[in-house]
Amino acid sequence: MRVLAIDTSSNVATVAVMEDELLLGEYILNHKKTHSQKIMTMIEQILSELELTVQDIDIFAAAIGPGSFTGLRIGVATVKALAHATGKPVVSVGTLEALAYNVPYAEHIIVPIMDARRDNVFTASYIWDEGFKEIGEPEAISIDECLESCGEFLDTIFVGDGVKVYREYIKEKLGDKAIFPPANALNSRASSVAALALDKAKRGETQSYLEMKPYYIRKSQAERELEERENKEKGESK
């Protein structure tokens, strides 16, 4: 079974192709260009290097969120378009789940943190215990709330772009209980999305492209601002 996976949920754009247990190739870019400018080029390049076409892919997978609202829309729309064009199924993979999967067979709790601005993070918690398991559901909370809950654990491994933003603060609050893996495990990797997608596909957890949608957790800034304006207008009209 051959899967093409992408993750555009953060500043990093990443594409991978995996065939069963074998990673055929992976591209990772962390550059100024927007995802809409580079993701299709990355897909075309990796397929060309592997001497494959989109028709040779059995499953398309995307990290569906949480994360950058624009990035998620681009990633999901790209995968849906590829699946629609080829008639192939898709698999949805949680962004936080994929980040935690970057640290395989860890002995400690893994807590991905993605910067959600204004001292907030998207986070969840995972553990390797006879398999990879979610023990805390994805949520958008303050960094202080996140660290308070982490204080219940003996040691915590932090991954995600939130580490770059909050590393010193985390060390100040948790001291030696905070563990930071090497840089290559901190950010989004499409190979982790692909591996999780293959596991899900084997369990029959595939979808039609029509069913795939971004998982935002909270409303976008534009939606929140619109609601604020509407509520303000309602208040003024009374």
C-alpha positions in Angstrom: 0.0 0.0 0.0 1.5 3.3 -1.1 0.6 6.6 0.6 1.3 10.2 -0.1 1.0 12.4 2.9 1.3 16.2 3.5 1.4 18.5 6.5 0.9 22.2 6.0 -0.5 23.0 9.5 2.5 25.2 10.6 5.2 27.2 8.9 6.7 23.9 7.8 5.6 22.4 4.5 6.3 18.7 4.3 5.5 15.9 1.8 6.3 12.2 2.1 5.7 9.0 0.1 5.7 5.7 2.0 5.1 2.1 0.8 4.1 -0.2 3.6 6.9 0.1 6.1 9.4 1.7 3.7 9.8 5.5 3.5 10.5 6.2 -0.2 11.1 9.9 0.2 10.3 13.0 2.3 10.6 16.8 1.6 10.6 19.3 4.4 10.7 23.1 3.8 10.7 25.9 6.4 10.8 28.9 4.2 9.1 32.3 3.6 7.0 31.1 0.7 3.4 30.4 1.4 2.2 26.8 1.3 0.0 27.6 -1.7 3.2 28.6 -3.6 5.2 25.4 -2.9 3.1 22.4 -1.8 2.1 21.2 -5.3 5.6 21.8 -6.6 6.9 19.7 -3.7 4.4 16.9 -4.6 5.4 17.0 -8.3 9.1 16.9 -7.5 9.0 14.0 -5.0 6.8 11.9 -7.4 9.1 12.7 -10.3 12.2 11.7 -8.3 10.5 8.4 -7.3 9.4 7.9 -10.9 5.8 7.7 -9.8 2.6 9.5 -10.8 -0.5 10.3 -8.7 -2.2 7.3 -10.1 0.5 5.1 -8.5 -0.6 6.3 -5.0 -3.2 4.2 -3.2 -4.1 6.6 -0.4 -3.7 10.4 0.1 -3.3 11.7 3.7 -3.2 15.1 5.3 -2.7 16.5 8.7 -6.1 18.1 9.3 -5.4 20.1 12.4 -5.3 21.9 14.6 -2.9 24.5 13.3 -2.7 27.5 11.0 -6.2 28.0 9.6 -4.9 29.0 6.1 -2.3 26.2 6.1 -4.9 23.6 7.0 -7.3 24.7 4.3 -4.5 24.5 1.7 -3.4 21.0 2.8 -6.8 19.5 3.0 -7.9 21.1 -0.3 -4.8 19.7 -2.0 -5.3 16.2 -0.8 -9.0 16.3 -1.7 -8.2 17.5 -5.2 -5.7 14.7 -5.7 -8.1 12.1 -4.3 -10.9 13.4 -6.5 -8.8 13.3 -9.6 -7.6 9.8 -9.0 -10.6 8.2 -7.4 -8.5 7.2 -4.4 -9.5 7.3 -0.7 -8.1 9.7 1.9 -7.0 9.4 5.5 -7.3 12.3 8.1 -4.5 12.5 10.6 -4.4 14.8 13.6 -1.6 17.3 13.6 -0.8 16.9 17.3 -0.9 13.1 16.9 1.6 13.3 14.1 3.9 15.5 16.1 3.9 13.1 19.0 4.7 10.3 16.6 8.0 12.0 15.8 9.3 10.5 19.1 8.7 6.7 18.7 8.6 4.4 21.7 9.4 7.1 24.2 9.2 6.2 27.9 7.6 9.4 28.9 4.4 11.4 28.2 4.7 13.3 24.9 3.0 16.7 24.8 2.9 18.5 21.4 2.5 22.2 21.7 1.7 24.4 18.7 1.7 28.2 19.1 -1.8 29.5 18.9 -0.8 33.1 19.7 -1.7 35.3 22.7 0.1 32.9 25.1 -2.2 30.0 24.0 -1.2 26.6 22.5 -2.9 23.8 20.7 -2.0 20.7 22.7 -2.8 17.1 23.7 -0.9 14.3 25.3 0.2 10.8 24.1 2.0 7.8 25.4 3.6 4.6 24.1 2.0 1.8 26.0 1.5 -1.4 24.0 1.0 0.9 21.0 0.6 4.6 20.5 -2.2 6.1 22.5 -3.9 9.5 23.1 -4.4 10.2 26.8 -5.4 13.8 26.6 -7.7 15.2 23.8 -6.6 18.1 21.6 -7.5 21.5 23.0 -6.7 25.2 22.8 -5.5 26.4 26.2 -3.1 28.9 27.7 0.5 27.8 28.1 0.2 28.1 31.8 -2.8 25.7 31.9 -0.8 23.3 29.7 2.2 23.3 32.0 0.1 23.0 35.1 -1.4 19.8 33.8 2.1 18.6 32.8 3.2 19.1 36.4 1.2 16.0 37.2 3.6 13.8 35.2 7.1 12.8 36.3 8.7 13.8 33.0 7.3 15.3 29.8 8.6 15.4 26.3 7.6 18.6 24.4 7.5 18.8 20.6 6.0 21.2 18.1 6.6 24.8 17.0 5.5 26.0 20.5 8.8 24.7 21.8 10.7 27.5 20.0 8.4 30.1 21.5 8.1 28.8 25.1 11.2 26.7 25.7 12.8 29.0 28.3 9.4 29.5 30.0 8.8 25.7 30.1 12.3 25.2 31.6 11.6 27.8 34.2 8.3 26.2 35.2 9.2 22.5 35.0 12.9 22.4 35.3 14.4 19.0 34.7 11.0 17.4 34.2 10.8 19.0 30.8 12.5 17.1 28.0 13.2 18.5 24.5 14.1 16.1 21.7 16.5 16.9 18.9 15.5 19.6 16.4 14.6 17.0 13.7 11.8 15.7 15.9 10.4 19.0 17.0 8.6 20.1 13.8 6.0 18.6 11.5 7.1 15.6 9.4 5.0 14.1 6.6 6.6 10.7 7.3 4.8 10.6 10.6 1.5 11.5 8.9 2.1 8.8 6.4 2.9 6.1 9.0 -0.2 7.0 11.0 -2.3 7.0 7.8 -1.1 3.5 6.9 -2.1 2.2 10.3 -5.5 3.9 10.0 -6.0 2.5 6.5 -5.2 -1.0 7.7 -8.0 -0.6 10.3 -10.4 0.5 7.6 -10.3 4.2 8.6 -10.3 5.6 5.1 -12.7 8.3 3.8 -14.1 9.7 0.6 -12.5 13.0 -0.3 -15.9 14.6 0.3 -15.7 13.6 4.0 -12.3 15.2 4.8 -12.3 18.6 6.4 -10.0 20.7 8.6 -10.1 20.3 12.4 -9.7 23.8 13.7 -10.7 23.3 17.4 -11.6 27.0 17.6 -13.0 29.6 15.2 -10.7 31.6 12.9 -9.7 35.1 13.8 -11.9 36.4 10.9 -14.9 34.5 12.3 -14.3 35.7 15.8 -14.0 39.3 14.6 -17.2 39.0 12.6 -19.0 37.6 15.6 -17.7 40.5 17.7 -18.9 43.1 15.2 -22.3 41.4 14.9 -22.7 41.2 18.7 -21.7 44.9 19.0 -24.2 45.9 16.3 -27.0 43.9 18.0 -26.1 45.7 21.3 -26.2 49.1 19.7 -29.6 48.4 18.0 -31.3 47.6 21.3 
